[in-house]
Amino acid sequence: MCSNADCGLTMAGLLADPLIAMVMHSDGVSPDLHAALWQRVEDASASRFWNETVGRGSVAAD
């Protein structure tokens, strides 16, 4: 992200950032594809957190 960009770490903010927009344009990435990528990252992160905290047998057996 541009250091002087006035946007937060939201999808709208990321899409409004001039540096990110320039890279997306040069790579031919649409805003929809960019949003889909971040959704996959969010899903993977949530799944990883779940596996590390709950999914690996940390829940007591009956």
GIFENJO-V796751 format. One line per field, one symbol per residue. phi: phi as a letter, one per 30 degrees, with the letter a starting at -180 (. if undefined). burial: + if it has 16 or more other ideal C-beta (glycine too) atoms within 10 Angstrom, else -. Layout:
BEGIN
phi = ???
burial = ???
END
This chain:
BEGIN
phi = .ddcdcbcdcdddddddddddddeddcicdedddddddddddddddddeeddcbdciddddd
burial = -------------+--+--++--+---------+----------------------------
END
